[in-house]
Amino acid sequence: MSINQRIGYARVSTDDQNLDLQRDALNKAGCSSIYEEKASGKSIGRPELEQCRKALRAGDTLVVWRLDRLGRSLPDLVNLVTELEQKGIGFESITEKIETGSAAGKLIFHVFASLAEFERNLIRERTRAGLDAARARGKKGGRKPKLDAKQIKEIKALLRDPSIEVSAVARRYGVSRTTLYKYAGAA
């Protein structure tokens, strides 16, 4: 491997999305190699990103088509870019025209990151206010209970009989054993 490589990373979230657009942009940006994967940004395992990170050396630059292709969240993205920076590795996002190889590029990245964090906090506050307002009007959020009061009473009666298996009761009511224990208590 030569010094100061430009290494690309491309990711799509679903099988019906295509990597061609990202691949073309990364090739045009002069990437000597490109790591590609189809994985959700939220998924824990992104083996190609790990391989890409292992291939990067001081003086290299990690290039992505857009910021959201790299990080799961803003803090994740900032941590990753900071880690790269500490190892002497540059970062570039083609679409946002951000590159951390210069002081101005670093400043732009951190301002961009701060604005994105501010936006996320606003969304969280609005969501919380909406939920509080709904609760004040008597609305109850969340999932509907799997079992009603009558079913819970029946289940408790069934579970008192030691000859009846918990798994059989769970199958009968279409729930897991864990759900039975949650609603009916330990048998």
N, C-alpha and C positions, 0 to 999 in steps of 0.2 A: 504494500500500500504506500502511496506517495503522501507527502506532507500536504497539509492544507486542502483536504478534499471537501467537496460539497456533497453531503449525503442526504438523500431525500427520504421522507416518510409519508406514505399515503394510506388513508383508511376510509372505508365506507362502512356504514352501520348495518346495512341489510344486503341480502343476496341480490336484490333487484337493482341495486345501485351499481354504477360502473366506475372503475378506477381510471378509465382512459383520460378524462379531463385532468385529473391530478397528475397522472403519469406524464402527460404532454407538457404541462406547466413545469414540472420538476426537471424534465429533460431540457426544456428551453432555458431553465435557470442554471444549467450547467452541472447538474448532479451526476457524479460518476457512478453511483449506485443508488437504487431506490428499494426501500423495504415496504412491502404492501401487505395489508390484511383487511379482512372483512370481519369486523368485531364492533360491538357497541362500545361507545366511549365510556360507558359505565361498567362494562364488563371488567372483571378482575384480571383475567388472563389476556394479555396482548403480547404474545411471544415475538412477533416481528418487531414491535417497538423495543422490547428488551434486547433483541439481537442488534438492532440499529444502535442502541445506546452503547452496547459492548464494542461495536465497530468504531465508534467515534474516539478520536485522539485529540490532544491539545493542538490547536491551530485549525482543526476542522470546523465546518459549519453544518448544523442540522437545518435542513430546509423543509418547510411544509407549505402546502397550498394555502391553507387557512388555519388560523389559530385553533378553531374548534376540532380540527382533525387530530390534534396532539393531546390536549388535556381534557380530563373528565369534567373538571370544574375550574374555576378561576384559581383557587388556591393550589390545585394540582398543577396547573399550567405554570404559575409563578414559581412554585417549588422546583419544577423540572427545569425551567430556564435558569433559575438561580444555581441549581446543581451543575448545569452545563457551564455556566459562567465561571464557577469556582474551579472547574477542570480545564479552563482555558479554551472552551468550545463555544463557537459563535452560534447564534440562532437567527433564522430568517423566516418570515411569513410573507409569501408572495402577494397574496390578495390585500392584506392590510399594509403592505410596504413597510414592514418593521424588520430591522436588523440590529442585533445587539453588538455588532462589531465596533460600533462607535459610541461615544458618550451621548450623542443626540439620539441614536437608535435605542439605547438603554432607557433614556428619559421617556421617549415615546412609548416604549413597551410598558413602563411602570405607570404612566399616566393612563394608558389604555386599560391596564389591569385595574387601576383604581376606579375608573369610570364603570367598568363591568361589575366590580364588587358593589359599588354604590347602587347600580341598577338592580342587582340581585337582592340587596337589602331592602330596597323600595318594594319590590315584588313580595318579599316575605312579609313586610309590614302591612301591605294592602291585603294580602291573603289572611293574615291574622285578624285584621280589623273586620274583614268580611265574615269570618267564622264567628267572631265575638258578636257581631250584629245579628247573625242568624240565630245564635244561641239565645240572645236576648229576646228574640221573637218566638222562642220555644222550639226552634228547629234542632234536631239532633243529627249530628253528622256521623259518618262512619258506615261501616258495613252492617247490614241487617243480621240479627242473630241467626245462627244456623238452626237452633231449636227453640220452640216456644215453651211456655210454662207447662202446658199439658204434656208435651213430649218429655220434658225433664222429669215430671212426676212419674210418668210411665217408666222411664229409664231407671230411675232410682228404685222403683219397685222391682223391676227385672233384675237389677244388679244385686238385690238382697238375696236372691236365690243362687247359692254357690254352684249349682249345676249348670248355670247359663254362663257361657263365655263372653267376656267383654267384646272381643272381636266380632262375635255373632250379633251382638246388640248394635255395635257400630255399623256393621253392614246393613242391618235392618233399617236404620235411620239415615243411612247415606252420609255418615260422618266418620272422622278418624277416631281412634282410641283416645288421642290427646284431647279432642273436642269433647268426648264423653266425660273424661276426667275433669275438664275445665267446668262443664255445666253441672255434672252430677256429683263431683267430688270423688275421692278415692273409694274404691269398692272393697 
